[in-house]
Amino acid sequence: MPTKKTPAAQSPANGNSAGPGSGSLLSTMSGPADGKPVFSAGARSPTALLQKIAGANAVSAALPSNPNKPGEIGAANRTAPAGATVQAPDPLVHASTVSEAHASAKTGAGSPVPGTNALADSLDRVRADDSGQALTSNQGVPVADNQNSLKAGLRGPTSMEDFLLREKITHFDHERIPERVVHARGSAAHGYFECYKALDQLTCAAPFAEDGKRTPVFARFSTVAGGAGSADTVRDVRGFAVKFYTDQGNWDLVGNNIPIFFIQDAMKFPDLVHALKPEPHFGMPQASSAHDTFWDFVSLMPESTHMLLWQMSDRAIPRSYRMMQGFGVHTFRLVNADGESVICKFHWTPKAGTHSLIWDEAVKIAGADPDYHRRDLWEAIEAGTAPEWELSLQVFSEDEADGMPFDILDPTKIVPEELVPLVPVGRMVLNRNPDNFFAETEQVAFCTAHII
């Protein structure tokens, strides 16, 4: 009976057999993983990528389980143990790329400095000076003229082949970010936080680690209900958010100028915001909550009563951002290096005193200068009168919290200063205005989950 002959596997020019090497770490074909690797013509070295992958596999095999896992459980293990580590057998294991073969002024040498991650370096690595530089497209292509479009003839129609025109128009069409749903109208400034004395007995957070330590900050003040173009002096809660650029990462202390809030459960927040936005049928009133849908909402939420008293007081029409208190609103926990913790509330107190407008002044200023608070903050800093706030803490134990007649995690309640006095711990000084409003004030993002 005739048999079917199977052709022998053809060997490539480099001599590797497609059969034994087809299952190597460098191949996308199935087969034995320990076969001889197929040569990659585009790689700087046929073995560099193989070394990287094999080394990574060796690191993984050297740590098949987490030896510290038992130490993460139980009250006796509140301080997490140092993580287990494995020394990589080859520096290539840590490389981002190993096959870059064409060095240039643009791409660099393709070989990282061992033990260095430029992404974690100082921001000086991305600072730029455009003086003496050629005008380029967004892709870095030098451009001689970005003022005249390419036309078919002297007065002919514009050509769709003009990729520079299309890039410029496309960029223009997209140079917006979605407006914040709340806190859209804001003003901000740079500065620093200075710790009075080290608080190592309370916390291991970097801003409180040393006497006199200064931490860079960026603070943004805002109204809540109005859009980006609304007036500054409307009756509204004000946002008071501070971003600390600490040695341990960014910490966002996100709060308001009123120490409490309307609701107890965050599930109601979208409903609250929808209620305080303008009436749906005619889009009024702008930047104000004094209308039927809002009053209907709070009439069904009795926990809002405390906040309404604050909102209808002079605190909702501050004289200046420089004369406005700030609060963390929520209750926080401080943990020291020994794993011991206390409960705390954050309070910002303006050194210029807390001052407000009267309603008649607020209405007139809104018509005469809608940018009143933004202008006041900017001009004070430009004049060298840097505004300051003192940060104070209310610190108490869990046992003390259990003895209070309300839930300390309820944001509609305050912790009376008569029961827990304020302890000053540092000051914030805002001494530099943003260089670019859109890139800094408008695009800054704060999140209560950003903690250290």
N, C-alpha and C positions, 0 to 999 in steps of 0.2 A: 504494500500500500504506500503511495507516495506521501512524503512528509513535507510540511511547510517549513521553509528555512527562515530563520530570524536573522536579519542583518546585524552584524557586529556594531557595537556603539562606536561612533566616530570620536576621535580625540581632538580637541581644539588645538589651536596653534601653540598654546602655552604648555601643552603636554598633559593637562589635567583630564582625567576621564570624567565624562558626564555622569556616569553611573555612581562611582564611589563618592564623588564630591557633591552630588546633587542634594544631599541632605545636610550640608554644612550650615554653620551659623550665618553664612553670608548668602545663602540661597533661599529662594522663595519656593523651591520644589521640595516635595516630601522625600524622605529617605533617612538613612542613619545620620544622626547629628554629629558623629565623630568622624565623618568622611573628610577627605582632603578638600579644602575650600576651592571653589571656582574663582579664578582670577578676575578681578574687577578692573577693567582698563581705565576707569575714571578715577580710581583711588590713587592717592599719593604713594601709598604702600599697600600691597595686597593683604598684609597681615595687620595693619593698624586697627581697622574696624573689628577684626576678629579678636585682637587683644583686648579691646575695650569691652566687647560683649562677653568674652570668656572671663575677663576680670570681674565684670558685674555679676556673672553667674557664681563665681567663687565667693564674692562678698555675700551674696544671698545664701549660698550653701553653708557659709561659716556661721550664720545666725539663723538657724531654722525656726527658732521660737523666741519669744520675748522673755528673757530671764527675770525681768523686773515686774512682770504682771502680778505676781502674788503680793508685791510691795505696794500695789496701788489700791488695795482693798483694806477697809477697816479704819477705825478712828485713830489708831496708832500710826497710820501711814499718811497723814495729811500732807506732809512734805514729800513731793514726788522725788524718787531717787534719780540720780544721773542716768541718762540713757546709755544702754550698752552700745559699743562701737566696734567696728572691725576695720583694720587697716587694709586698704586696697592693695592688691599685689602689684599694681602698675599705675603710674600717674595718669595714663590714658583713660582710666575708668572714670575720672572726674571731668574729663574734657567735654566741652559742648559739641565740638566737631573734631574729627580726626582725619578727614579726607580732603580738607581744603588744600588745594595744590597751587593756587595762583594768588600770591600775595600782591597787594597794591596799597596805594595811599588811602583808598576808600575802604577796602575790606580788612586791612591790617595784615599781619603775618599769618594769621590763622592758628596761632599757637598761644593759648592762654598762659599767663604767669601762674605757675603752680601755687595753690593755696590762696588765690586772689579771685574775688568775685566783684567785678567793676560795678555791678548793679547795686551793691551795698555801699559803695564809696560815697564820698561827699557829693553834693549837688554841683560842685565845680565841674564835674565831668560832663555836664550837659549845658553849662553856661556858654553863651555864644556872643561873639562880637562881629557884626556884619560889616564893619567899616572896611573899605577896600575890596569887598567881595563882589563878584559878578552877580547880576540878577539872574535867577534861574527859575525854571518851572518847578512844580511841586515834586517832580521826579529828579531834580538836580541837573537838568539840562540847561546850559547857559542860554539866556534869551537876550537878544539885542533890542527888541521892541515889543512891549506888551501894551501899547497904546493904539495900535492900528491893526485891524483885522485883515486877513488875506482875502482879496477880492479878485474876481474874474475881470481883469481890465481895470483901467483907471477909475471908472465910476460904476463898475459892474456889481452884480450881487455878491454877497459874502459866500465864500467857499466853505463847504462842510469839511474840507480837508484841513482847515485851520485848527489843529489839535490844541494849540495854545489858547485860542479863543474859547473853545469848548471847555477846556480845563478851568479857565478863569471864571466863566459863567457858572459852571457846575459847582465850583468852590463857593461862589457867592450865594447860590441857591441853597447851600447847605450850612452856611455859617450861622446857624442857630442851634441851640439845644432846647429840648422841651422845657417849658416854664414849670417851675415847681408848683405842685398842686396847692400847697400852703407854704408860707414863708418865702414867697416869690420876690417880694420887695425887701431887699437887704442892703446893708452897708457894712464894710469890714475894714480891718487894719491889722498890721503886723506888730509884734512886740515881744515881750518876754515875761515869764513868770519867775519870781524870785522867792525862794523858800527862806523863811526867817530862821528856823532851826530844824535840824534833822528830826524826822518823825519815825526813826527806825523801830521804836517800840510799838508803833501803830501799823506801819505799812512798809513794804519793801519796794513800793513804786518809786521809779527813778527821780521824778521831780522833787520828792521829799527826802532824798537820800543824804544831803549834806547841808550844813549851814551856809546860807547865802547862794546856793546853787541856782543858776539861771537856766531856764528851759525856753527855747523859742516857741511862740504861740501865734495863732491866727484866729482872731475873734470876729464873728459875724452877728450883727444885730438886725432884726427884721420885724415887720408886721406879719400877721398870720393870714388874714382873709383876703386881702387885696392882691391884685396882679402886680407885675413888675413896674407898671407905669402909674400906680395909684399914689395917693398923697401919703406923706409921712405922719401927719398929725391926726389921723383918724382914731376913733376910740376902738382900741383893739389890744389884745395881748401882744407882747413883744417877745420875739425869740432872742435868746442869749446863749450862743454856742461858741465854745472855745476848743480849738484843736491844739493839743500839746505835742510838739515834735520831740519826743523823749528818747533816751538811750535804749529804751526797751521797745520802741515802736511808737506809732501814733495813738494818742488817747484823746477821744472826743468826749468832752463834758457838755452834753446837749441839754439845755434848759430853757426857761422863760424868765420874764421879769416878775412873775407872780409865783409864789411857792407851791401852789396846788394846781389841780386841773379839773376839767368838767366831768370826767368819767373815771370809773374804777377799773373797767375791763377794756383792754385794747381792742377787743372785738367790736366795740361801739365806735371806734375812731372814724372809720369811713362814713358812718351814719351822721356823726357829729359834723364832719366837714361838709357833707352834702347839705345838711340842714343850714349851716351858716353861710353857704355860698348864696349869690343873688337868687331871687325868685325865678323859677324856670320860665315863666311865661313872658317876662319883659326884661330880665337881666338886671334888675335893680333890687336893693341898693348895692353899689360897688363898695368894696372894702369895709363893709359894715355888716353886723349881724342883727341889727334892730329891725327884724321883719318877722312875718307870721311863721314861716317854716322853722326858724330857729326857736322862737318862743314855744311853738308846738312841741319841738323836740325836748327842750329842757323842762317843760311842764310835765313830761312823762318820765323824767329822770331826776328824782328828788336829790340824788347825790350831787347834782350840778349847782345847788343853791349856794353853797359856800363860794364856789368860783364866781357865780354871778355877782355876789357882793363885791368881790375884788374887781371884776370887770367894769362894774358901774361906778367904781371909785375913781379918784384922781390917778391911781396907778396905771390906768389904761390910756392916759394921755400925758406921757412923760415930757418934761421940759427939754430934755436932751438925752441922747444915748449915754453921754458922759455922766449923767445924773440919774442913772437908772440902776436899780438893784438887779441881781441875777440869782437864780436858784437852780439847783440840780433837779428839783421837783421830786424825783424818785428817791428811794432809800438805797444806800449802797453799803457794801461790806469792804472793810480794809483788812488785809491779811499781812502779817509780818513774816520775817524770814523763818521764824519757828513754827509757822502754821497757825498761830493764834490770831483770832479775828475779833473785830468790833463792828458795830453798826454805825453808820455816819450819814449826815446830810450836809450838802455843800451850799454855801452862801457867798455871793459876791456883793460887796458893799462899796459904792463909789466914794472916793476920797473927796469929791466935790460936793457931797451931800445928795440926798434924794429929793428931787424937786419935780413938780408937775405943772402943766398948764391948767387954766380954767377953760371951760367949754367954749366960751365966746372967743377966747384967744385961739384955740385950736381950729375953730371953723374959719376964722379970718386968715390964719397962716396957711391953711390948706389951699385957699384960693389965691393968696399972694405969692407963696413959695412952696409948691408941693414937695420940693427937695430939702425942706428945712432941716431935718435931722441929719441927712446925708451931708449937707453943706456944713453944718455945725461941726460934725466929727472931723471932716476933712480939713477945714480951716483951722481948727484947734491944733491938730497935729502939725500942719504946715507952719503954724506960728510958733512951734516949739513948746506949746502947752500940752504935753503928753498926758492924756487922761489915765487915771489909776483906779484900780479896784483892789480892795483887800479881800482875800479868800479866808473864810472862817469855816470851821467844822463844828457840827454838833455830834459828839461821840458818846455812845452808850453801849452797854453790854446787851446780850440776848436776854439775860434775866431781867434787866430793867425794861427791855422792850415788852417782855411777857407781862409785866406788871402795869403797863399802860392801858387805859380803858378803851383803846381802839387799835386797829391793826396798823402797825407802822409801815406796812407795804401798801397801804391805801393812799393813792396820790391825791385824794380829795381832802386829806387831813394834813395839818401841820403838827410838828412836834414842838410844843410850847417852849420858848426860850427860858421861861421861868423854871421849867423842869430840867431842861438840858441847855446850859448856857453856851454861847458861841465862843469858840477858841480860835483867835487869829493865827494863821499858819504861814501866810505869804501874801505877796501882792503881784498884781498884773499891771504892766505898763505897756500901753500901745503908743509906739513912737514912730511908726512908719506907715505911710499910705501905700496902697497897692500901686504897682507900676502899670497894670493893665486890668481894668475893671472886669472885662469879660473873662479873661484867663484865670483870674484869682477870685474875686468876689462872687462872680456869677457861677463859675464852674466848681467851686469848692464843694465838697460833699462831707456831711457829718453823719455819723451813725452811732447810736447808743451802744451797739455791740462792739465798738472799737474801744477796748479796755486793755489795761496792762497789769 
